[in-house]
Amino acid sequence: MITVRPSGQRGYADHGWLRAKHSFSFADYYDPAEMGWGALRVINEDRVAPGTGFGRHGHRDMEIVTYILSGALEHQDSLGNGGVIRRGEVQRMTAGKGILHSEFNPSADEEVHLLQIWIEPAVHGTPASYEQQALPVDAMRGRWRLVASPDGADGSATIGQDARLSATVLSPGEALGYALAAGRLGYVHVVRGHLALNGIALAAGDGAKIGEETELHFAADDEAEILLFDLPPTH
């Protein structure tokens, strides 16, 4: 079963300095039918204006992955971590028992375009932590590149959940498969481009909830960038 979540049905917020599209319920956007998919709770597509950002605020018990599409984002947190993340890198923050952080666009003239992803952890109350990993775009071309996983395999960011986030960039006409283990859930988010998933047309910003499927087939119409979540079953 594959259920499409069309881009145009996402929640939308325009705060001037921030324009955000919400795949699932978030902040002032609430849809009881869109509260997440399995352990996946949030996919926000954010565009942050130059010289602005998210002031210092707190989180608890969430695995937060930031995937940069363009521009740069400067991070500071209560653990003493700080740095700038750009396209070709991924950031993971385990909120655990609590963390304060800020995220700021340091550019004077370029917006930062990003996806912020929240995955519910398997265990609450763990120590908060942070990491930043390389994620070269060329390493995604024509193959799955692991972005986040429970064991940090292949240089991926380590998250406290039995979930795996992978990314690929497919050329026009290129195809790629993925095998989901029986009972696992999947979720696809199309970053850019047009493609077919098991014959179902998807475009940039679309999502697809996947259940009771074990073989996935992706075929790109034009250059397409895809995120694929391999999620534990719900009980």
C-alpha positions in Angstrom: 0.0 0.0 0.0 1.4 3.4 -1.0 -0.5 6.5 0.0 0.6 9.8 -1.7 0.9 13.0 0.4 0.7 15.7 -2.3 3.0 18.7 -1.8 0.1 21.1 -2.2 -1.7 19.6 0.8 1.2 20.3 3.2 0.8 22.9 5.9 2.3 26.3 5.2 3.5 29.2 7.4 4.9 32.5 6.3 6.6 34.4 9.2 8.4 36.8 6.9 11.9 35.7 7.9 10.8 32.0 7.7 8.7 30.3 5.1 7.9 26.7 6.0 6.0 23.7 4.5 4.9 21.0 7.0 4.4 17.4 5.8 2.9 16.5 9.2 1.2 18.5 11.9 3.5 21.0 13.4 3.2 24.3 15.5 0.0 26.0 14.3 -0.7 23.5 11.5 -2.8 20.7 12.8 -4.3 17.8 10.8 -5.4 14.8 12.9 -4.8 12.6 9.8 -1.2 13.8 9.4 0.5 13.2 12.8 3.5 11.4 11.3 4.2 7.9 10.0 5.5 5.4 12.4 8.5 6.8 14.2 8.7 9.7 11.7 7.1 12.7 13.3 8.2 15.8 11.3 9.4 16.8 7.9 9.6 20.6 7.6 10.9 22.3 4.4 12.2 25.6 5.7 13.5 28.7 3.9 15.2 31.1 6.3 16.0 34.6 5.2 19.5 36.1 5.4 20.7 37.2 8.8 17.8 35.6 10.6 17.1 32.3 12.3 15.7 30.3 15.2 16.6 31.8 18.6 17.7 29.8 21.5 15.0 27.2 22.4 14.7 23.8 23.8 13.8 20.2 22.8 13.5 16.9 24.6 13.3 13.3 23.5 13.6 13.6 19.7 16.2 12.7 17.1 16.5 15.9 14.9 18.2 15.6 11.5 18.9 18.7 9.4 19.4 18.2 5.6 20.7 21.3 3.8 19.5 21.9 0.2 21.2 25.2 -0.3 22.9 28.0 1.7 24.4 27.6 5.2 23.1 27.2 8.7 25.0 28.1 11.9 24.4 25.9 15.0 25.0 26.7 18.7 23.9 24.6 21.6 24.0 24.2 25.4 26.5 21.4 25.1 29.1 23.8 23.7 28.8 22.6 20.1 29.0 25.2 17.4 29.6 25.2 13.6 28.2 25.9 10.2 26.5 23.2 8.1 26.2 23.5 4.3 25.0 21.5 1.3 27.0 18.2 1.4 26.7 17.8 5.2 24.1 16.5 7.6 23.5 17.5 11.2 22.0 15.3 13.9 20.9 16.4 17.3 19.7 14.0 19.9 17.6 16.1 22.3 17.4 13.3 24.9 16.8 14.6 28.4 17.0 18.2 27.1 19.1 20.6 25.0 18.9 24.3 24.2 20.1 25.4 20.7 19.9 28.1 18.1 20.0 27.9 14.3 20.9 31.0 12.3 21.5 31.9 8.7 24.9 33.7 8.7 24.7 34.9 5.1 24.0 38.6 4.4 22.3 37.9 1.1 21.4 34.2 0.6 18.6 32.3 2.2 19.2 28.9 3.6 16.9 26.1 2.3 16.7 23.0 4.4 14.7 20.0 5.6 14.3 19.5 9.3 13.4 16.0 10.2 12.2 14.6 13.6 12.2 10.9 14.4 10.9 9.7 17.8 13.6 7.8 19.8 13.2 4.2 21.0 14.2 5.3 24.5 13.4 8.5 26.3 15.7 10.4 28.7 19.0 9.6 27.1 21.9 12.0 27.2 21.7 14.9 24.7 24.3 14.8 21.9 25.2 16.4 18.6 27.1 15.5 15.4 27.8 16.8 11.9 28.8 14.4 9.1 29.9 14.8 5.5 27.2 13.9 3.0 28.7 14.5 -0.5 26.1 14.8 -3.2 28.2 12.9 -5.7 28.1 9.9 -3.3 24.3 9.8 -3.7 24.3 9.7 -7.5 22.7 6.5 -8.8 22.8 4.7 -5.4 21.4 4.9 -1.9 23.6 6.9 0.5 22.9 6.2 4.2 22.2 9.6 5.9 21.2 8.4 9.4 21.1 5.0 11.1 21.0 3.4 14.6 24.7 2.3 14.3 26.3 5.1 12.3 27.1 2.7 9.4 28.9 4.0 6.4 29.6 7.3 8.0 26.0 8.1 8.6 24.7 10.1 11.6 23.8 8.0 14.5 20.2 8.1 15.8 18.5 6.4 18.8 15.9 4.5 16.8 15.8 1.4 14.6 15.3 3.6 11.5 17.4 4.3 8.5 17.3 7.4 6.3 18.8 7.1 2.9 19.2 9.6 0.0 19.8 9.3 -3.7 20.1 11.5 -6.8 18.9 9.9 -10.0 19.6 11.1 -13.5 16.8 11.3 -16.1 15.7 7.9 -17.0 17.7 6.2 -14.3 16.1 3.6 -12.0 16.9 2.3 -8.5 15.3 -0.3 -6.3 15.0 -0.8 -2.5 13.9 -3.8 -0.5 11.9 -3.2 2.7 11.9 -6.1 5.2 8.5 -7.6 5.9 6.6 -5.6 8.5 8.7 -2.4 8.1 7.2 0.9 7.1 8.6 3.2 4.5 8.2 6.9 3.7 9.5 8.8 0.7 10.0 12.5 0.4 10.8 13.9 -3.0 13.3 16.7 -2.6 13.3 17.8 -6.3 12.4 16.4 -9.7 9.8 14.0 -11.0 9.7 10.2 -10.7 7.6 7.1 -10.4 7.5 5.0 -7.3 6.1 1.5 -8.2 4.4 3.2 -11.2 2.9 6.1 -9.1 3.9 9.6 -10.2 5.6 11.8 -7.6 6.9 15.4 -7.9 9.0 17.7 -5.7 7.6 18.1 -2.2 5.4 15.0 -2.5 5.5 12.3 0.1 4.4 8.7 0.1 3.5 6.5 3.1 4.4 2.9 2.5 3.1 -0.1 4.3 2.8 -3.8 3.4 5.3 -3.4 0.5 8.6 -5.1 0.3 9.9 -4.1 -3.2 10.2 -0.5 -4.1 11.1 0.7 -7.6 12.1 4.3 -8.4 12.3 5.6 -11.9 13.3 9.2 -12.6 11.7 11.3 -15.3 14.2 14.2 -14.8 17.0 14.6 -12.3 15.4 13.7 -9.0 16.6 13.8 -5.4 14.8 11.4 -3.0 14.8 10.7 0.7 13.7 7.3 1.8 12.9 6.4 5.4 13.0 2.7 6.5 11.0 2.6 9.7 10.3 0.1 12.4 6.7 -1.4 12.5 4.2 0.2 14.8 2.5 -1.9 17.5 
